[in-house]
Amino acid sequence: MKTLYDAGKSDGKNLLLLHGTGGDETSLVDIARFMDGSCRILSFRGEIQEDGMNRFFKRNGLNQFDFESLEEESDKLLAAIEKESQDKGVAMEDWVLVGYSNGANIAAHLLLERETPLRQGVFFHPMSLEVHTQKFDLSDKRIWLSYGGDRDPIVSQESFDELVTAFQKRNADVTVEETSAGHQINMEELQSARNWLENL
Ligand code: MLT
């Protein structure tokens, strides 16, 4: 997979970036540096093409997810994270997954559906993909999630709540930030994510 890497400074957090639909490995870099100016960055480009836009798994229209592709791409992404972690000498459990929209959705799916040492996440505007095949305990996971309110044309309150509940039911430590700014990331939530990260 195509990646961008910056080792950052020795006291920085390890941020693993997953962009939204139409983004690429550079899309969340400024956001990562805003959250932690010293951070190490490992950022992936989604390999699925949809009308020239990069994504992390296929869909057949807005919110019509291709579940076969979701599972296949989740396995590929996890393998790529394992490989990059080894190459860069970073333990899997030391990454903080930082995803936006489609990238947040696959990141949350990895934590819910794969038994992996990955355990921390900042998820901007994710939604439930409605896949709940696993029951293993998530009490080692700490996640922060934001919701854009009823002006978000993509993520419904119901879908966001379903995702939050899926994590809470399995004992993850969950922090929710609700805004009213729609699907775009805004300053208020960035500040909240930054505070959460500082205290991690
Ligand atoms: C997006 O456009 O990124 C979606 O709303 C979320 C997804 O497709 O996973």
py3Dmol code that shows the C-alpha trace and the ligand (Angstrom):
import py3Dmol

protein = """\
ATOM      1  CA  MET A   1       0.000   0.000   0.000  1.00  0.00           C
ATOM      2  CA  LYS A   2       1.180   3.541  -0.635  1.00  0.00           C
ATOM      3  CA  THR A   3       2.288   5.240   2.564  1.00  0.00           C
ATOM      4  CA  LEU A   4       3.727   8.467   3.860  1.00  0.00           C
ATOM      5  CA  TYR A   5       6.090   8.256   6.815  1.00  0.00           C
ATOM      6  CA  ASP A   6       7.648  10.836   9.087  1.00  0.00           C
ATOM      7  CA  ALA A   7       9.488   9.617  12.190  1.00  0.00           C
ATOM      8  CA  GLY A   8       8.695  12.822  14.119  1.00  0.00           C
ATOM      9  CA  LYS A   9      10.405  13.513  17.450  1.00  0.00           C
ATOM     10  CA  SER A  10      11.203  10.958  20.122  1.00  0.00           C
ATOM     11  CA  ASP A  11       8.577  12.313  22.570  1.00  0.00           C
ATOM     12  CA  GLY A  12       5.759  12.307  19.987  1.00  0.00           C
ATOM     13  CA  LYS A  13       2.703  10.068  19.735  1.00  0.00           C
ATOM     14  CA  ASN A  14       2.591   7.447  16.981  1.00  0.00           C
ATOM     15  CA  LEU A  15      -0.273   8.452  14.701  1.00  0.00           C
ATOM     16  CA  LEU A  16      -1.498   6.110  11.975  1.00  0.00           C
ATOM     17  CA  LEU A  17      -3.608   8.039   9.478  1.00  0.00           C
ATOM     18  CA  LEU A  18      -6.510   6.776   7.351  1.00  0.00           C
ATOM     19  CA  HIS A  19      -8.140   9.365   5.095  1.00  0.00           C
ATOM     20  CA  GLY A  20     -11.757   9.824   4.012  1.00  0.00           C
ATOM     21  CA  THR A  21     -13.206   9.105   0.548  1.00  0.00           C
ATOM     22  CA  GLY A  22     -11.350  11.094  -2.105  1.00  0.00           C
ATOM     23  CA  GLY A  23      -8.386  11.818   0.144  1.00  0.00           C
ATOM     24  CA  ASP A  24      -4.900  10.383   0.125  1.00  0.00           C
ATOM     25  CA  GLU A  25      -1.972   9.783   2.474  1.00  0.00           C
ATOM     26  CA  THR A  26      -1.372  13.533   2.813  1.00  0.00           C
ATOM     27  CA  SER A  27      -4.943  14.525   3.751  1.00  0.00           C
ATOM     28  CA  LEU A  28      -4.723  14.177   7.538  1.00  0.00           C
ATOM     29  CA  VAL A  29      -1.100  15.221   8.007  1.00  0.00           C
ATOM     30  CA  ASP A  30      -1.881  18.801   9.118  1.00  0.00           C
ATOM     31  CA  ILE A  31      -4.528  17.499  11.494  1.00  0.00           C
ATOM     32  CA  ALA A  32      -2.054  15.018  12.978  1.00  0.00           C
ATOM     33  CA  ARG A  33       0.534  17.749  13.508  1.00  0.00           C
ATOM     34  CA  PHE A  34      -2.092  20.021  15.054  1.00  0.00           C
ATOM     35  CA  MET A  35      -2.946  17.283  17.546  1.00  0.00           C
ATOM     36  CA  ASP A  36       0.718  16.640  18.346  1.00  0.00           C
ATOM     37  CA  GLY A  37       3.487  18.728  16.823  1.00  0.00           C
ATOM     38  CA  SER A  38       6.075  16.033  17.633  1.00  0.00           C
ATOM     39  CA  CYS A  39       4.114  13.055  16.301  1.00  0.00           C
ATOM     40  CA  ARG A  40       5.424  10.161  14.266  1.00  0.00           C
ATOM     41  CA  ILE A  41       3.209   9.754  11.191  1.00  0.00           C
ATOM     42  CA  LEU A  42       2.424   6.619   9.228  1.00  0.00           C
ATOM     43  CA  SER A  43      -0.290   7.351   6.700  1.00  0.00           C
ATOM     44  CA  PHE A  44      -1.919   4.974   4.211  1.00  0.00           C
ATOM     45  CA  ARG A  45      -3.608   5.550   0.875  1.00  0.00           C
ATOM     46  CA  GLY A  46      -6.762   3.478   0.318  1.00  0.00           C
ATOM     47  CA  GLU A  47      -6.368   1.181  -2.690  1.00  0.00           C
ATOM     48  CA  ILE A  48      -9.963   1.158  -3.896  1.00  0.00           C
ATOM     49  CA  GLN A  49     -10.769   3.547  -6.717  1.00  0.00           C
ATOM     50  CA  GLU A  50     -14.239   5.026  -7.055  1.00  0.00           C
ATOM     51  CA  ASP A  51     -14.519   7.506  -9.946  1.00  0.00           C
ATOM     52  CA  GLY A  52     -10.939   8.615  -9.314  1.00  0.00           C
ATOM     53  CA  MET A  53     -11.433   8.817  -5.523  1.00  0.00           C
ATOM     54  CA  ASN A  54      -9.381   6.684  -3.122  1.00  0.00           C
ATOM     55  CA  ARG A  55     -11.229   4.608  -0.532  1.00  0.00           C
ATOM     56  CA  PHE A  56     -10.387   1.808   1.890  1.00  0.00           C
ATOM     57  CA  PHE A  57     -13.159  -0.569   0.750  1.00  0.00           C
ATOM     58  CA  LYS A  58     -15.758  -0.699  -2.013  1.00  0.00           C
ATOM     59  CA  ARG A  59     -19.324   0.534  -1.830  1.00  0.00           C
ATOM     60  CA  ASN A  60     -22.228   0.438  -4.269  1.00  0.00           C
ATOM     61  CA  GLY A  61     -23.509   3.973  -3.658  1.00  0.00           C
ATOM     62  CA  LEU A  62     -23.649   6.153  -0.548  1.00  0.00           C
ATOM     63  CA  ASN A  63     -23.564   3.974   2.560  1.00  0.00           C
ATOM     64  CA  GLN A  64     -24.234   0.809   0.496  1.00  0.00           C
ATOM     65  CA  PHE A  65     -21.169  -1.093   1.628  1.00  0.00           C
ATOM     66  CA  ASP A  66     -19.578  -4.035  -0.158  1.00  0.00           C
ATOM     67  CA  PHE A  67     -18.956  -6.368   2.790  1.00  0.00           C
ATOM     68  CA  GLU A  68     -16.734  -8.778   0.888  1.00  0.00           C
ATOM     69  CA  SER A  69     -14.455  -5.909  -0.043  1.00  0.00           C
ATOM     70  CA  LEU A  70     -14.597  -4.596   3.531  1.00  0.00           C
ATOM     71  CA  GLU A  71     -13.268  -7.897   4.919  1.00  0.00           C
ATOM     72  CA  GLU A  72     -10.664  -8.324   2.193  1.00  0.00           C
ATOM     73  CA  GLU A  73      -9.349  -4.777   2.508  1.00  0.00           C
ATOM     74  CA  SER A  74      -9.380  -4.961   6.324  1.00  0.00           C
ATOM     75  CA  ASP A  75      -7.087  -8.005   6.161  1.00  0.00           C
ATOM     76  CA  LYS A  76      -4.800  -6.267   3.672  1.00  0.00           C
ATOM     77  CA  LEU A  77      -4.649  -3.100   5.748  1.00  0.00           C
ATOM     78  CA  LEU A  78      -3.906  -5.027   8.921  1.00  0.00           C
ATOM     79  CA  ALA A  79      -1.104  -6.945   7.172  1.00  0.00           C
ATOM     80  CA  ALA A  80       0.319  -3.654   5.855  1.00  0.00           C
ATOM     81  CA  ILE A  81       0.190  -2.106   9.352  1.00  0.00           C
ATOM     82  CA  GLU A  82       1.981  -5.156  10.790  1.00  0.00           C
ATOM     83  CA  LYS A  83       4.686  -4.947   8.154  1.00  0.00           C
ATOM     84  CA  GLU A  84       5.223  -1.187   8.485  1.00  0.00           C
ATOM     85  CA  SER A  85       5.277  -1.477  12.290  1.00  0.00           C
ATOM     86  CA  GLN A  86       8.038  -4.065  12.081  1.00  0.00           C
ATOM     87  CA  ASP A  87       9.982  -2.044   9.516  1.00  0.00           C
ATOM     88  CA  LYS A  88       9.724   1.138  11.587  1.00  0.00           C
ATOM     89  CA  GLY A  89      10.285  -0.563  14.955  1.00  0.00           C
ATOM     90  CA  VAL A  90       6.964   0.576  16.436  1.00  0.00           C
ATOM     91  CA  ALA A  91       4.904  -1.856  18.532  1.00  0.00           C
ATOM     92  CA  MET A  92       1.372  -2.335  17.199  1.00  0.00           C
ATOM     93  CA  GLU A  93      -0.128  -1.293  20.537  1.00  0.00           C
ATOM     94  CA  ASP A  94       1.690   2.029  20.422  1.00  0.00           C
ATOM     95  CA  TRP A  95      -0.154   3.349  17.361  1.00  0.00           C
ATOM     96  CA  VAL A  96      -3.125   5.653  17.647  1.00  0.00           C
ATOM     97  CA  LEU A  97      -5.378   5.056  14.631  1.00  0.00           C
ATOM     98  CA  VAL A  98      -6.588   8.424  13.318  1.00  0.00           C
ATOM     99  CA  GLY A  99      -9.331   8.097  10.727  1.00  0.00           C
ATOM    100  CA  TYR A 100     -11.834  10.339   9.017  1.00  0.00           C
ATOM    101  CA  SER A 101     -15.112   9.067   7.565  1.00  0.00           C
ATOM    102  CA  ASN A 102     -14.264   6.058   5.340  1.00  0.00           C
ATOM    103  CA  GLY A 103     -10.852   5.764   7.060  1.00  0.00           C
ATOM    104  CA  ALA A 104     -12.488   5.947  10.500  1.00  0.00           C
ATOM    105  CA  ASN A 105     -14.974   3.281   9.439  1.00  0.00           C
ATOM    106  CA  ILE A 106     -12.315   0.744   8.471  1.00  0.00           C
ATOM    107  CA  ALA A 107     -10.280   1.592  11.594  1.00  0.00           C
ATOM    108  CA  ALA A 108     -13.275   0.982  13.865  1.00  0.00           C
ATOM    109  CA  HIS A 109     -14.003  -2.221  11.945  1.00  0.00           C
ATOM    110  CA  LEU A 110     -10.443  -3.440  12.598  1.00  0.00           C
ATOM    111  CA  LEU A 111     -10.837  -2.916  16.342  1.00  0.00           C
ATOM    112  CA  LEU A 112     -14.286  -4.529  16.488  1.00  0.00           C
ATOM    113  CA  GLU A 113     -13.749  -7.457  14.129  1.00  0.00           C
ATOM    114  CA  ARG A 114     -10.059  -8.425  14.333  1.00  0.00           C
ATOM    115  CA  GLU A 115      -8.204  -9.533  17.449  1.00  0.00           C
ATOM    116  CA  THR A 116      -5.276  -7.170  17.180  1.00  0.00           C
ATOM    117  CA  PRO A 117      -2.905  -5.371  19.569  1.00  0.00           C
ATOM    118  CA  LEU A 118      -4.033  -2.056  18.005  1.00  0.00           C
ATOM    119  CA  ARG A 119      -5.876  -0.358  20.839  1.00  0.00           C
ATOM    120  CA  GLN A 120      -6.251   3.403  20.464  1.00  0.00           C
ATOM    121  CA  GLY A 121      -8.245   5.445  18.007  1.00  0.00           C
ATOM    122  CA  VAL A 122      -9.381   8.944  17.115  1.00  0.00           C
ATOM    123  CA  PHE A 123     -12.325   8.550  14.755  1.00  0.00           C
ATOM    124  CA  PHE A 124     -13.736  11.632  13.046  1.00  0.00           C
ATOM    125  CA  HIS A 125     -17.309  11.128  11.837  1.00  0.00           C
ATOM    126  CA  PRO A 126     -17.465   7.350  11.709  1.00  0.00           C
ATOM    127  CA  MET A 127     -20.629   5.279  11.408  1.00  0.00           C
ATOM    128  CA  SER A 128     -21.665   1.732  12.131  1.00  0.00           C
ATOM    129  CA  LEU A 129     -21.042  -0.668   9.245  1.00  0.00           C
ATOM    130  CA  GLU A 130     -23.517  -2.977  11.019  1.00  0.00           C
ATOM    131  CA  VAL A 131     -21.098  -5.899  11.138  1.00  0.00           C
ATOM    132  CA  HIS A 132     -21.062  -7.466  14.586  1.00  0.00           C
ATOM    133  CA  THR A 133     -19.684 -10.998  14.263  1.00  0.00           C
ATOM    134  CA  GLN A 134     -17.244 -10.870  17.204  1.00  0.00           C
ATOM    135  CA  LYS A 135     -17.679 -10.805  20.978  1.00  0.00           C
ATOM    136  CA  PHE A 136     -14.123 -10.650  22.336  1.00  0.00           C
ATOM    137  CA  ASP A 137     -13.531  -8.133  25.110  1.00  0.00           C
ATOM    138  CA  LEU A 138     -12.378  -4.635  24.149  1.00  0.00           C
ATOM    139  CA  SER A 139     -11.372  -3.365  27.590  1.00  0.00           C
ATOM    140  CA  ASP A 140      -7.832  -2.670  26.342  1.00  0.00           C
ATOM    141  CA  LYS A 141      -9.182  -0.223  23.705  1.00  0.00           C
ATOM    142  CA  ARG A 142      -9.455   3.544  24.184  1.00  0.00           C
ATOM    143  CA  ILE A 143     -11.243   5.481  21.515  1.00  0.00           C
ATOM    144  CA  TRP A 144     -12.456   9.016  20.862  1.00  0.00           C
ATOM    145  CA  LEU A 145     -15.231   9.506  18.304  1.00  0.00           C
ATOM    146  CA  SER A 146     -16.935  12.575  16.885  1.00  0.00           C
ATOM    147  CA  TYR A 147     -20.360  13.074  15.385  1.00  0.00           C
ATOM    148  CA  GLY A 148     -21.338  16.051  13.202  1.00  0.00           C
ATOM    149  CA  GLY A 149     -24.936  16.360  14.411  1.00  0.00           C
ATOM    150  CA  ASP A 150     -28.117  16.370  12.328  1.00  0.00           C
ATOM    151  CA  ARG A 151     -26.440  18.529   9.669  1.00  0.00           C
ATOM    152  CA  ASP A 152     -24.249  15.573   8.744  1.00  0.00           C
ATOM    153  CA  PRO A 153     -25.782  14.242   5.490  1.00  0.00           C
ATOM    154  CA  ILE A 154     -23.845  10.955   5.679  1.00  0.00           C
ATOM    155  CA  VAL A 155     -23.797   9.770   9.288  1.00  0.00           C
ATOM    156  CA  SER A 156     -27.149   9.495  11.092  1.00  0.00           C
ATOM    157  CA  GLN A 157     -27.420   9.763  14.868  1.00  0.00           C
ATOM    158  CA  GLU A 158     -28.735   6.204  14.882  1.00  0.00           C
ATOM    159  CA  SER A 159     -25.746   4.849  12.977  1.00  0.00           C
ATOM    160  CA  PHE A 160     -23.245   6.779  15.094  1.00  0.00           C
ATOM    161  CA  ASP A 161     -24.946   5.605  18.294  1.00  0.00           C
ATOM    162  CA  GLU A 162     -24.898   1.994  17.104  1.00  0.00           C
ATOM    163  CA  LEU A 163     -21.122   2.204  16.670  1.00  0.00           C
ATOM    164  CA  VAL A 164     -20.635   3.770  20.117  1.00  0.00           C
ATOM    165  CA  THR A 165     -22.807   1.083  21.691  1.00  0.00           C
ATOM    166  CA  ALA A 166     -20.881  -1.688  19.925  1.00  0.00           C
ATOM    167  CA  PHE A 167     -17.675  -0.475  21.608  1.00  0.00           C
ATOM    168  CA  GLN A 168     -19.266   0.234  25.006  1.00  0.00           C
ATOM    169  CA  LYS A 169     -21.016  -3.128  25.206  1.00  0.00           C
ATOM    170  CA  ARG A 170     -17.637  -4.815  24.885  1.00  0.00           C
ATOM    171  CA  ASN A 171     -16.024  -2.622  27.571  1.00  0.00           C
ATOM    172  CA  ALA A 172     -13.960  -0.226  25.472  1.00  0.00           C
ATOM    173  CA  ASP A 173     -13.135   3.158  27.020  1.00  0.00           C
ATOM    174  CA  VAL A 174     -15.152   5.520  24.799  1.00  0.00           C
ATOM    175  CA  THR A 175     -15.151   9.321  24.604  1.00  0.00           C
ATOM    176  CA  VAL A 176     -17.762  10.979  22.381  1.00  0.00           C
ATOM    177  CA  GLU A 177     -17.617  14.513  20.989  1.00  0.00           C
ATOM    178  CA  GLU A 178     -20.795  15.847  19.398  1.00  0.00           C
ATOM    179  CA  THR A 179     -20.662  18.919  17.186  1.00  0.00           C
ATOM    180  CA  SER A 180     -23.262  20.542  14.954  1.00  0.00           C
ATOM    181  CA  ALA A 181     -21.036  21.299  11.989  1.00  0.00           C
ATOM    182  CA  GLY A 182     -21.956  18.418   9.675  1.00  0.00           C
ATOM    183  CA  HIS A 183     -19.554  15.940   8.075  1.00  0.00           C
ATOM    184  CA  GLN A 184     -16.543  18.273   7.885  1.00  0.00           C
ATOM    185  CA  ILE A 185     -13.968  18.235  10.672  1.00  0.00           C
ATOM    186  CA  ASN A 186     -14.120  21.487  12.646  1.00  0.00           C
ATOM    187  CA  MET A 187     -11.817  23.276  15.082  1.00  0.00           C
ATOM    188  CA  GLU A 188     -13.885  22.509  18.169  1.00  0.00           C
ATOM    189  CA  GLU A 189     -13.608  18.750  17.704  1.00  0.00           C
ATOM    190  CA  LEU A 190      -9.931  18.974  16.742  1.00  0.00           C
ATOM    191  CA  GLN A 191      -9.253  20.701  20.038  1.00  0.00           C
ATOM    192  CA  SER A 192     -11.202  18.016  21.873  1.00  0.00           C
ATOM    193  CA  ALA A 193      -9.266  15.243  20.092  1.00  0.00           C
ATOM    194  CA  ARG A 194      -6.009  16.981  20.905  1.00  0.00           C
ATOM    195  CA  ASN A 195      -6.882  17.179  24.627  1.00  0.00           C
ATOM    196  CA  TRP A 196      -7.863  13.514  24.653  1.00  0.00           C
ATOM    197  CA  LEU A 197      -4.602  12.550  22.949  1.00  0.00           C
ATOM    198  CA  GLU A 198      -2.518  14.608  25.357  1.00  0.00           C
ATOM    199  CA  ASN A 199      -3.967  12.623  28.264  1.00  0.00           C
ATOM    200  CA  LEU A 200      -3.543   9.224  26.652  1.00  0.00           C
TER     201      LEU A 200
END
"""
ligand_1 = """\
9
MLT
C -17.584 8.286 3.003
O -17.949 8.954 2.057
O -16.417 8.208 3.331
C -18.630 7.505 3.672
O -19.629 8.178 4.067
C -18.167 6.579 4.682
C -17.791 5.349 3.970
O -18.132 5.241 2.802
O -17.155 4.511 4.582
"""
view = py3Dmol.view(width=600, height=400)
view.addModel(protein, "pdb")
view.setStyle({"model": 0}, {"cartoon": {"style": "trace"}})
view.addModel(ligand_1, "xyz")
view.setStyle({"model": 1}, {"stick": {}})
view.zoomTo()
view.show()
